[in-house]
Amino acid sequence: MFLQFHHTQSLYHMKYLLCFSHLSWNFVYQRPQHLLTRFSKKYHVFYFEEPKIGVSDQYIVNLQDGVYIVELLITDHENTSDRVRNLITKVIEAYDIENYITWYYTPLALQFTDHLDPEIIVYDSMDELSAFKFAPPQLIQLEEQLFKKADVVFTGGNSLYEAKKNRHHNIHSMPSSIDKLHFGKARTIQQEPEDQQSIGFPRLGFFGVVDERFDIELLRKVSGERPDWQFVIIGPVVKIDPNDLPRAENIHYLGPKTYAELPDYIAHWDIALILFALNESTEFISPTKTPEYLAAGRPVISTAIKDVVNPYGNAGLVQIIHDGNSFISAAEKIFADTEKERWLAEVDHFLENNSWDHTFKKMNALINEAQTDKEQVITTQKQIKHV
């Protein structure tokens, strides 16, 4: 049994891109959404979410942001790969999909996509998933298989590229970018969200997923030592116990907000924060929020995440801190700054050519090049065989 919420006729004119991800489309609007909504102008994009348990084996397709979001549901954990493989086949048959590219965000999807015959395979390695909490042990082995299969590989940041550059012949660093117009609105927004209105100043804010990467102890220390500073935390809490988070009158957990709402909140912050602990799960991350905060015109304090230190810290655009004391010193320096306009001009110059549109164009060109190269190899092999 399966459910399908759209027509079963073939989608014409454009080729297909089948993306397999570990992230739900509506969880947090980030790299996959920015890229694939742009690729949907060139391809019919089907975004397969990570399979989850349902009342019956079924798939549900919804068109959102120009992308076909495919929810895969199975009743239990027995013969998972076979049953998920079957659901994917049904989607391909229902939409008469052929001449497609496969795009992976998680190597785990190889377990139920080995029957596919794509024109080329793309691996967008946005994070070091094997370092995350509860990562399946087979992830490392499956990623090695994916490196062997992939025609082109992208990494979500420079440090991840340096760690993986010798594992593939066609790998490229594609750091996450920004929608400058979207976050730039924060510089002029006057109206404030209702749940933030009663919070005093100065405000230091963070938006993002609050998980094992979040530096709980740093927040506990600085909020305790500066009770007159207000800390605003926006985002879902996952993979950690919410009870472990520090609680105080000057810490305000406002929960998840939509991507569209973020500029409304950050517009009324004095400082934006990148509160990541330095541990195994953050060694190779490249926080998208760094350029987003800057595009919003907010001064930024960050822990010493490699891809924040270089380039943003080295360029003097972000204050890099190492502990609670340096955090407090950096914040006081920002509060006392009388030359913010000069800093903002440097930010705008630095971000001038940074956009998701540019990143998309570079990635699309490399994908087209990989496809052309593969076609030429196949043609040559056929000619040799014919001779």
C-alpha positions, 0 to 999 in steps of 0.5 A, a space after each residue: 500500500 502507498 499514498 501519492 498526492 500528485 499526478 502519475 503522468 510523466 514530468 516533461 522537458 527537464 531531467 530529474 534529480 533524486 536527492 536522498 537526505 537524513 534531514 526532514 525538509 521542514 526541520 530547519 531551512 538550510 543548505 539542502 533547501 537553498 540549493 535544491 530549490 535553485 536546482 528545481 529550476 533546472 531539474 524535477 527535484 525529488 527529495 527523499 526524506 529519511 525513512 520513518 515508522 508509520 502505520 503501513 508501508 507507504 509514500 507521501 509526495 507533496 510539492 513544496 518550494 518547487 521540490 517534490 518532498 517524498 516521505 517514506 513510511 514503513 511499519 517496522 524495522 524488519 527488512 527495512 532496506 528491501 521495503 524502502 527500496 520498493 517504495 522508491 521504485 514505486 515513486 519512480 514508476 508513478 512519475 515515469 522517472 528516467 534520465 536522472 541524477 542521484 544526489 546524496 546527503 547521507 551515505 546511509 541511503 546507499 542501503 536502499 538505493 543500490 538498484 538505481 541506475 543514475 546518469 551521475 552520482 553527486 555527494 554533497 558532504 555538508 557535515 561529518 555525520 559520523 562524528 554526530 551523536 547516535 551516528 550508525 557505526 556503518 556510516 564510515 564504511 558506507 561513505 567510503 562506498 559512496 566516494 567510490 561511486 560518486 562522480 562529483 563530491 562537494 563539501 560544506 566547508 573548507 575544513 571538511 574539504 581538507 579532511 576529505 580532498 584525498 578521497 576523491 578525484 573530483 571533490 570541491 569545497 562549496 561553503 554554505 552561503 547566504 541569501 543577502 536580501 532575506 537577512 539584509 532586511 534585519 537592518 531596517 525592520 522596526 516591528 518586533 515579534 511578540 515573544 521577544 518584545 518584553 526581553 530587555 537589553 542588551 540582547 545576545 542571540 543565537 539561532 540554530 539547532 540546539 544539540 550536542 554541538 551547543 556549548 551549554 557550559 559557556 552559556 551557563 558561565 557568561 549568563 551567570 557572570 553578566 545577569 544584566 545581559 539577555 540571551 535569546 536562544 532560537 531553535 529546536 532542541 534535539 538529541 540532548 535533554 532539555 533539562 541539561 540546558 542552563 536556566 536563568 531569568 536572563 536566558 530566553 528559549 523561544 523555540 523553533 522559528 521559520 526561516 522567514 521569521 529569523 530576520 524579525 528576531 535578529 533585527 533587535 539583537 545587539 550581538 549574534 552568537 555562534 555558541 558551538 563547543 569545540 568537540 568531535 561533532 564540530 571539528 569540520 562544521 561550517 556554520 551557515 549562520 555566520 554569513 547570515 548574521 553578518 548580512 543582517 548587520 549584527 556583530 558576531 561572537 564565535 567560539 574557535 570553529 575552524 571555518 569561522 576563524 578562517 576566513 571571518 575571524 582572520 578578516 576581523 569580521 567576527 570576534 573569536 573567543 576561547 572561554 567565558 572571560 574572552 567572551 565577556 571581553 569581546 562583548 564589552 568591546 562590541 558594546 563600546 564600539 563607535 565605528 560600527 559603520 566602518 565594520 559594516 562596510 568591510 562586512 558588505 565588501 567581504 560578502 559582495 560575491 557571496 550568494 546561494 545563486 553563485 554557489 548553485 551556478 558553480 555546483 551546477 557547472 561542475 555537475 554538467 562537466 562531470 556528466 559530459 566527461 562520463 558520457 565521453 568515457 562511455 562513448 569511447 568504451 563503446 567505440 573500442 568495443 565495436 572495433 
